[in-house]
Amino acid sequence: MAIRTIIVDDEPHAVEVIQKYASNIPDLEIVATCNNAILAFRLLQQQPVDLLLVDIKMPGLTGTDLVRSLKNPPMVIFTTAYHEFAVDGFDLNAIDYLVKPIPLNRFLRAIDKVMHAIKGNKPATFVETPEAAPAAPAKHFLYLRIDRQSVKVDTADIQWIESIKDYIKVVTKGKSYVTKQKISVVEKLLPMGQFMRIHRSFIIPLDKVEGYNPNYLIIAGSKIPVGRNYKQACLEKLGPDTAGQAE
């Protein structure tokens, strides 16, 4: 069985090296290459993948943040030029950690670990669970980089997200978090269908809207502005029955 693999690295030469190494392993199928973690995140929502070969230090979203953002991540091998990130990698249960420039023999050892892991786990298709109780909805988390550490925030607790220049403020019921990040990046990491961009500077969870009119909506008693270019989309999403409740 082929090991479906995605390579994520913003350095074209690094991608070429891994592709060349992979060509020597018949069981390793490179299904896609991505030069940033956001693109990889989108692809992972669309197709099954067995292995992620991912660089750690990339602009926008790091490789470790990408893995943390996945509800059910595939097996992971981190590739990086920085030894100091090794602890972060293994904290995420990575199969291996390869330091650039990556020697061929070291790459082969890492893939050998992947193959052993696959052989040691029974395929999910063989697991029978007759009359199983309905599974609880999976939780989804954002990991925000604050004071040199990652802070875990349950997206179900978010009341709104606000962009403030180069930073975002994530507001929950009991606390607010401020981190240096683009709101467009965070938008792509939120659960699909549960959040909506209503302004160039605001994202809101749809289930927490208490009232809405064309200019603003109400969440937790606060007025959140609706941008001019977002009004029609808001009306279509929230429905005419909601409009006017915030008057």
C-alpha positions, 0 to 999 in steps of 0.5 A: 500500500502506498504511503500518501505523502505531502511535502510542506516547505517554503524552500524549493531546493529542500522540496527537490531533495526530498522528492529525489530521495522519495523517488528511491522508495516505491511505497512512498507516493508524493501526492502534493508539495506545498510552499506554505502551511496554509495551503497544506491545511486546505489540502489536508481537509480535502484528501486523505494523507498518511504522512506529512513531511513538514518544515518547522520555520515558515512564514505565516504559519509554522509547521508545528502550528499546522500540526496542532491545528489538525484534529486528526493529524497524519504521521509527521516527520519534521524537517528543519535547519534548527536543532532547537525546535526538536523538543517542539517536534517530539512533543507533537508525537512526530515520527522523526525529526530531520535536520537540514541538510538531510543525508539520504541514509538519515531520510531512509531511516525516518521512512523505515520508522513510518513503515514500522508504525504502519505495520504495527497499527491495525487499519481502521477499516478492520475495527468493528464497532456494532451498535456504537454510541454516537461520537461526541462532536470533536473539539477544535482548538487554536494555538496562539503564540503568546510570550514564547509559548503556545496557548490552547484556545477552544474555538467553542469559547470564542466570542469574536476575533478582532484584527488590530494592525499586525495583531489579533485579539481573540475574545472569549467569555472569560479572557482575551488573548492578543498575539501577532498574527494576520486575521486572514491566516487565523480565518483559514484555521477555524472550523468550516461553517462555524465562523464568518468574516463580517468585517475586514477586522472581525470574525464571529462564531455564527452560533453566538449571534444574539441579534443583527441589523445591516450595520452591526450584530450583537454578541454577548451584549457587544455591538460588532460592526458589519463591513459594507462589503460583507452586508449581503453575505451576512444577510444571506447567512443569518437570514431575514428573521434575524435582522431587526433583533438588534434594533 
